Amino acid sequence: MKRKKTLIILCALLVLIIGGIVIVNAVEKHVESISTIDEVVYAADAESLTEIKWTFEDKTLDFVKTDDVWTYSGDDSFPVDQEEISYLIENFAEVHASFIIEDVEDYSQYGLDDPEAEITFVTSDGETTLSCGTFSTMDSKRYISINGGTVYLIDDDIEEYLSSEKDDYLDNDEIPYYQQIESVELTGDSNLSLIYEEDATYDYTTSYNYYLKDGDTYLPLSDSFVTSFLGYFTHITFSDYVTYCVTDEELSNWGFDAPSLTIHVKGYGYDTDFTDDNDLGEEEDHYLYFKKIDDETIYLRVDESKIIYSYTAEDYETLTGYDYESLRPTAVVDISASQVQTITASIDSDQYIIDAETIDDIVTYTVNGYEIEGSTIVSDITSLSVKEFDSTKAPGTEEFSVTIVLNDEANTSLAISLYRVDGDSCLVTLNGETLGLVDRSQMSTLKEDFITTMLNLGKESTDEADQEISD
């Protein structure tokens, strides 16, 4: 009986051993079906494709091509970004694999029993579906299967080129990144006319490039302020649309038969065909139409587009708040040392005239034949900056005044007067025109440096003479 029991146990062990050998052989056979390769396992042909559809993040997108134009299946009014679809296809032009796994029995170990994404390419010859599984633990490459059969380990993760959002493929409007803006015209809630002109002779200086056109008058503007101003409508990211299929008949319903603000921008965009950064591309002009419905609702339309976007009320308020005062330069005068011919100012009842002569870009300053260090005074003058424009303030007690005559053909005269306001500010006028407030410290520095220079006039020569007598 004991021998019989032992025999049964031995038989059971033999069965287990044989089963183990079978399992090991099966595993070895599976491992042997994995091979290294170096080949393109799928190549999307843009010309032959008639449809692309995919499911990703529980959403399905479907695009159909007719007469070489891609449309969204079921919604022909959706403006498809043709370049975006072309870019998508390019990323599937060569799907390269480094491993092939054949005779797969368990797709779950590769995450392909429930793929993260599936994309189908359709041609007149049929369709090919690529299913995206998980990543390999060894080298973090993604498993894919083609038409639910052979599994590959691919080098480039194709899933990262997919989006589940239809709006990512919408052909949004855009304003070009202008290399040079030539003119900007605002009408409606804001009325401004700006032009760009290098080396213009509208003023005593050519330091400015942008000008406000007011009738026949051209007023210089700050380049940096204008650049900030332009950014509110030239750097818009067009994405927050409210409709992408407005008809001409519906425009009045949105209020665009009478826009609240119209902006006409004309200029030159970058031309990638040019190798010289100074070359301008073709001139472009665009219209932006804004409709303010209420304090919180602003709509925007570009040119003749069928897309209407929302625009933030904050940006609209800032945009329409710009005027000449907020765009003009803050410098009281904008001159270089080489432009100066004379600088005149009075101390008590005595008038002092500084003569300036420029030879080979070196400026020499003299007063009554005595050479002085006048660059500090010129620097003080050019540092005068308006911190608050206000042409309505009446001048009070004058604290200091200085007149600069330039060495241009017109011998342009720039008369600056500074008046007491309080302990922090002075009122500044230029050629009798009230500009606004400057920091009192700027006036004090200019006045003190001028007085110090004049009171020390000839002191260096006297000191040298005394030294000679002493010797």
C-alpha positions in Angstrom: 0.0 0.0 0.0 2.8 2.3 0.9 4.6 1.4 -2.4 1.4 2.2 -4.4 1.1 5.6 -2.7 4.7 6.4 -3.5 4.2 5.4 -7.1 1.2 7.8 -7.3 3.2 10.6 -5.9 6.1 9.9 -8.4 3.6 9.9 -11.3 2.2 13.3 -10.2 5.6 14.7 -10.0 6.4 13.4 -13.4 3.3 15.1 -14.8 4.4 18.4 -13.2 7.9 18.1 -14.6 6.6 17.4 -18.0 4.2 20.4 -17.8 7.0 22.6 -16.7 9.1 21.5 -19.7 6.2 22.3 -22.0 5.8 25.7 -20.4 9.5 26.4 -20.7 9.5 25.3 -24.3 6.5 27.5 -25.0 8.2 30.5 -23.4 11.4 29.8 -25.3 9.4 29.6 -28.5 7.7 33.0 -27.8 11.1 34.6 -27.0 12.4 33.3 -30.3 9.6 35.1 -32.2 11.0 38.4 -31.1 13.5 39.7 -33.7 15.5 42.9 -34.2 14.8 44.7 -37.4 15.8 48.0 -38.9 13.0 49.0 -41.3 10.1 51.2 -42.1 7.0 49.2 -41.2 4.5 51.8 -42.5 4.7 54.8 -44.8 1.8 57.2 -45.2 1.5 58.5 -48.7 0.0 62.0 -48.6 -1.0 61.9 -52.3 -3.0 58.7 -52.1 -4.7 59.3 -48.8 -8.4 60.0 -48.9 -9.2 59.9 -45.3 -7.6 59.9 -41.9 -9.4 59.1 -38.7 -8.3 58.3 -35.2 -9.5 57.7 -31.7 -7.5 59.1 -28.9 -8.5 60.0 -25.3 -12.0 58.7 -25.9 -12.6 61.1 -28.8 -12.7 60.3 -32.5 -11.7 62.7 -35.3 -12.3 62.1 -38.9 -10.9 64.1 -41.9 -11.7 63.5 -45.5 -9.9 64.7 -48.6 -11.7 65.8 -51.7 -10.0 67.5 -54.6 -6.8 67.8 -52.5 -8.7 69.7 -49.8 -9.2 68.2 -46.3 -12.5 68.7 -44.6 -13.9 67.5 -41.3 -16.3 64.6 -41.8 -19.8 65.7 -41.0 -19.0 69.4 -40.8 -17.9 70.9 -44.1 -18.2 74.4 -42.6 -15.3 73.6 -40.2 -12.2 75.4 -41.7 -9.5 72.8 -41.6 -5.9 73.9 -41.3 -4.4 72.2 -44.3 -0.9 72.7 -43.1 -1.6 71.1 -39.8 -3.0 68.0 -41.5 0.0 67.8 -43.8 2.3 68.1 -40.8 0.4 65.2 -39.2 0.8 63.0 -42.3 4.5 63.9 -42.5 5.0 62.3 -39.1 3.7 59.0 -40.4 5.7 59.1 -43.6 8.1 56.6 -42.2 7.2 54.6 -39.1 10.4 52.9 -38.2 10.7 49.8 -36.0 13.6 48.2 -34.3 11.9 45.0 -33.1 9.2 42.8 -34.5 7.1 40.4 -32.5 5.3 37.8 -34.5 2.7 35.1 -33.7 1.4 37.2 -30.8 -1.1 35.3 -28.6 -1.5 37.8 -25.7 -1.8 41.4 -26.9 -2.5 42.6 -23.3 1.1 42.3 -22.4 1.8 45.1 -24.9 -1.2 47.2 -24.0 -2.8 46.4 -27.4 -5.9 44.6 -26.1 -7.2 48.1 -25.3 -5.0 50.5 -27.3 -4.4 54.0 -26.1 -4.9 55.3 -29.6 -5.8 54.0 -33.1 -5.3 55.8 -36.3 -6.6 54.7 -39.7 -5.2 55.8 -43.0 -7.6 55.2 -46.0 -6.6 55.1 -49.7 -8.4 53.7 -52.7 -6.6 50.4 -52.1 -8.0 50.0 -48.6 -7.1 51.1 -45.1 -4.4 50.6 -42.6 -4.9 50.9 -38.8 -2.0 51.5 -36.4 -2.8 50.7 -32.8 -0.7 52.3 -30.0 0.0 50.2 -27.0 2.2 50.8 -23.9 5.9 51.4 -23.6 8.6 48.6 -23.2 10.1 48.6 -19.8 13.6 48.1 -21.2 14.0 51.1 -23.5 10.7 53.0 -23.2 9.8 52.6 -26.8 6.1 52.2 -27.8 4.5 49.0 -29.0 2.2 49.2 -32.0 0.3 46.7 -34.1 -0.7 47.1 -37.7 -4.2 45.9 -38.6 -4.3 44.0 -35.3 -1.6 41.6 -36.3 2.2 41.8 -36.0 3.5 43.9 -33.1 6.4 46.3 -33.5 8.6 48.3 -31.2 8.9 51.7 -32.9 11.7 54.3 -32.5 9.5 57.4 -32.7 6.4 57.7 -30.6 3.6 58.3 -33.1 1.0 58.9 -30.5 2.5 62.2 -29.5 1.5 63.6 -32.9 -2.2 63.0 -32.2 -4.6 65.4 -30.6 -8.1 64.7 -29.4 -9.3 68.3 -29.9 -10.9 69.2 -33.2 -10.1 72.8 -32.6 -6.4 72.1 -32.9 -6.9 71.5 -36.6 -9.0 74.7 -37.1 -7.5 77.1 -39.6 -7.4 80.1 -37.3 -6.8 83.6 -38.7 -3.4 85.3 -38.0 -1.8 88.6 -38.3 1.7 88.3 -39.7 4.7 88.9 -37.6 5.6 92.2 -39.3 9.2 92.9 -40.0 8.1 96.5 -40.5 4.8 98.2 -39.9 4.3 101.2 -42.3 1.0 102.6 -41.0 -1.7 102.0 -38.4 -5.1 103.6 -38.6 -7.6 103.4 -35.7 -11.2 104.6 -36.1 -14.1 104.3 -33.7 -13.6 104.1 -29.9 -10.1 105.3 -30.6 -8.9 107.5 -33.4 -5.2 107.4 -34.1 -3.1 107.6 -37.3 0.4 106.3 -37.0 3.1 106.1 -39.6 6.7 104.7 -39.7 9.4 106.7 -41.4 13.1 106.5 -40.8 15.2 109.6 -40.8 12.2 111.8 -41.2 12.7 115.6 -41.0 9.5 116.4 -39.2 11.4 117.6 -36.2 14.8 118.8 -35.0 15.9 115.1 -34.5 15.8 112.0 -36.5 15.9 109.7 -33.4 12.3 108.7 -33.8 10.8 106.3 -36.3 7.1 106.4 -35.5 4.9 109.6 -35.8 1.4 110.5 -35.1 -0.3 112.1 -38.1 -2.5 114.9 -37.1 -3.7 116.7 -40.2 -0.6 118.1 -41.8 1.4 117.8 -38.5 3.6 114.8 -37.6 4.4 114.4 -33.9 7.2 112.0 -32.8 6.4 108.9 -30.9 8.4 106.6 -28.6 9.4 103.5 -30.4 9.1 101.4 -27.3 5.7 102.7 -26.4 4.4 102.2 -29.9 5.8 98.6 -29.9 3.8 97.8 -26.7 0.7 99.4 -28.2 1.0 97.4 -31.4 1.4 94.2 -29.5 -2.3 94.4 -28.4 -3.4 93.5 -31.9 -0.4 92.2 -33.8 0.5 89.4 -31.4 -3.0 88.1 -30.8 -3.3 84.3 -30.4 -6.4 83.6 -32.5 -7.9 80.5 -30.8 -10.8 81.6 -28.6 -13.5 81.6 -31.2 -17.2 81.9 -30.7 -18.2 80.8 -34.2 -16.2 79.6 -37.2 -19.0 79.8 -39.8 -20.6 83.2 -39.7 -22.3 84.2 -43.0 -22.5 87.6 -44.5 -26.1 87.8 -43.6 -25.3 87.0 -39.9 -22.6 89.7 -39.5 -25.1 92.3 -38.5 -26.4 90.0 -35.8 -23.0 90.1 -34.3 -22.7 93.8 -34.6 -20.1 93.9 -37.4 -22.2 96.1 -39.6 -21.1 98.9 -37.3 -17.8 97.9 -35.6 -16.9 99.7 -32.3 -13.3 99.9 -33.5 -11.6 99.3 -36.8 -7.8 98.9 -37.1 -6.1 99.0 -40.5 -2.5 97.7 -40.4 -0.2 98.0 -43.3 3.4 96.7 -43.4 5.9 94.1 -44.5 6.2 90.6 -43.1 9.3 88.4 -43.0 10.0 86.6 -46.3 11.7 83.3 -45.6 13.0 83.3 -49.2 15.3 86.2 -48.4 18.7 85.5 -46.8 19.4 89.1 -45.9 17.7 90.1 -42.7 17.3 93.6 -44.1 15.2 92.5 -47.0 11.5 93.1 -46.7 8.9 90.6 -47.9 5.7 91.6 -49.6 3.6 94.4 -48.3 0.4 93.2 -46.5 -2.5 95.1 -45.1 -5.1 93.7 -42.7 -8.3 95.0 -41.1 -9.3 94.1 -37.6 -12.9 94.8 -36.6 -13.9 94.9 -32.9 -17.4 95.0 -31.6 -18.0 95.9 -28.0 -21.3 94.4 -26.9 -21.0 95.3 -23.2 -18.2 95.9 -20.6 -17.4 92.2 -20.6 -18.1 91.0 -24.2 -15.9 92.0 -27.1 -15.9 90.3 -30.5 -13.1 90.4 -33.1 -13.1 89.6 -36.8 -10.1 89.7 -39.1 -10.5 90.9 -42.7 -13.3 88.9 -44.4 -12.9 85.8 -42.2 -15.9 83.7 -41.3 -14.5 83.2 -37.8 -15.4 85.5 -34.9 -13.3 85.5 -31.8 -13.7 86.8 -28.3 -11.3 89.5 -27.2 -10.7 90.3 -23.5 -12.3 93.4 -22.2 -9.1 94.3 -20.3 -7.0 94.3 -23.5 -9.7 96.3 -25.3 -9.8 98.9 -22.6 -6.0 99.2 -22.7 -5.9 99.3 -26.5 -8.5 102.0 -26.8 -6.9 103.9 -23.9 -3.8 104.8 -25.9 -3.5 108.4 -27.1 -0.8 110.8 -28.1 0.1 111.5 -24.4 0.7 107.8 -23.8 2.7 107.3 -26.9 4.9 110.4 -27.1 8.5 110.3 -25.9 9.2 111.2 -22.3 12.5 113.0 -23.1 12.1 116.7 -23.0 14.6 117.0 -25.8 16.4 114.2 -27.7 19.7 115.5 -28.9 23.3 114.2 -29.1 26.4 116.1 -28.0 27.5 116.6 -31.7 24.3 118.5 -32.5 24.9 121.2 -29.9 26.2 124.6 -31.1 25.6 126.7 -27.9 24.0 126.3 -24.5 22.8 129.5 -22.8 21.7 130.0 -19.2 21.7 132.7 -16.5 22.9 132.7 -13.0 21.4 135.6 -11.1 21.7 138.5 -13.6 24.7 137.0 -15.4 24.2 135.2 -18.7 26.6 132.4 -19.7 27.0 130.9 -23.1 28.7 127.6 -23.7 30.1 127.2 -27.2 30.4 123.6 -28.6 32.7 122.5 -31.5 32.8 119.0 -32.9 35.9 117.8 -34.7 36.3 114.2 -35.6 33.5 113.2 -33.3 35.2 115.0 -30.3 33.2 117.8 -28.8 35.0 120.7 -27.1 33.1 123.1 -24.9 34.3 126.6 -24.1 33.0 129.7 -22.3 34.7 133.0 -23.1 37.8 131.1 -24.3 38.0 128.9 -21.3 37.6 125.2 -22.0 35.2 123.4 -19.7 33.8 120.0 -19.1 30.4 120.5 -20.8 29.4 116.9 -21.4 27.9 116.6 -17.9 25.6 119.5 -18.6 24.5 118.1 -22.0 23.9 114.7 -20.2 21.8 116.5 -17.5 19.7 118.2 -20.2 19.0 115.0 -22.2 18.1 113.2 -18.9 15.2 115.5 -18.3 12.2 113.2 -18.6 8.5 114.0 -18.3 6.9 111.7 -15.7 3.4 113.0 -16.1 2.2 114.9 -19.2 -0.1 117.8 -18.4 -0.5 120.8 -20.7 -3.1 122.4 -18.5 -0.9 123.4 -15.6 0.0 127.1 -15.4 3.7 127.9 -14.8 4.6 129.3 -11.4 7.9 130.6 -10.2 10.8 129.9 -12.6 13.6 128.0 -11.1 16.0 127.5 -14.0 16.0 127.8 -17.8 18.4 126.9 -20.5 18.4 127.3 -24.2 20.2 125.0 -26.7 20.9 126.1 -30.2 21.7 123.3 -32.6 24.2 123.3 -35.4 21.7 122.3 -38.1 20.8 124.5 -41.1 17.9 126.1 -39.3 20.0 126.8 -36.1 17.1 125.2 -34.2 16.6 126.8 -30.8 15.3 124.6 -27.9 14.3 126.7 -24.9 13.7 124.7 -21.7 12.2 126.4 -18.6 11.6 124.7 -15.2 9.1 126.0 -12.7 8.5 125.2 -9.0 5.6 123.0 -8.2 6.4 121.2 -5.0 9.2 119.4 -3.2 9.0 116.5 -5.7 8.2 118.0 -9.0 8.9 120.8 -11.4 6.8 121.9 -14.4 8.7 121.9 -17.7 8.0 123.9 -20.9 9.7 123.6 -24.2 9.7 126.6 -26.5 6.8 128.0 -24.4 4.7 124.8 -24.7 3.8 123.2 -21.3 4.8 119.5 -21.3 4.2 118.3 -17.7 6.0 117.3 -14.6 9.6 116.2 -14.2 11.4 115.1 -11.0 12.7 118.0 -9.1 16.0 116.2 -8.6 16.6 116.4 -12.4 16.2 120.1 -12.3 18.4 120.5 -9.3 21.1 118.4 -10.8 21.1 120.4 -14.0 21.1 123.7 -12.2 23.8 122.7 -9.7 26.1 121.3 -12.4 25.7 124.5 -14.5 26.3 126.8 -11.6 29.3 124.8 -10.3 30.9 124.8 -13.8 30.4 128.6 -14.3 31.6 129.5 -10.8 34.7 127.4 -11.4 35.3 129.1 -14.8 39.0 129.9 -15.2 39.9 128.4 -11.8 42.1 125.8 -13.3 44.2 128.5 -15.1 44.4 130.6 -12.0 45.6 127.6 -9.9 48.3 126.8 -12.5 49.5 130.5 -12.4 49.6 130.5 -8.6 51.6 127.2 -8.8 54.1 128.8 -11.1 54.5 131.8 -8.8 54.9 129.5 -5.9 57.6 127.6 -7.7 
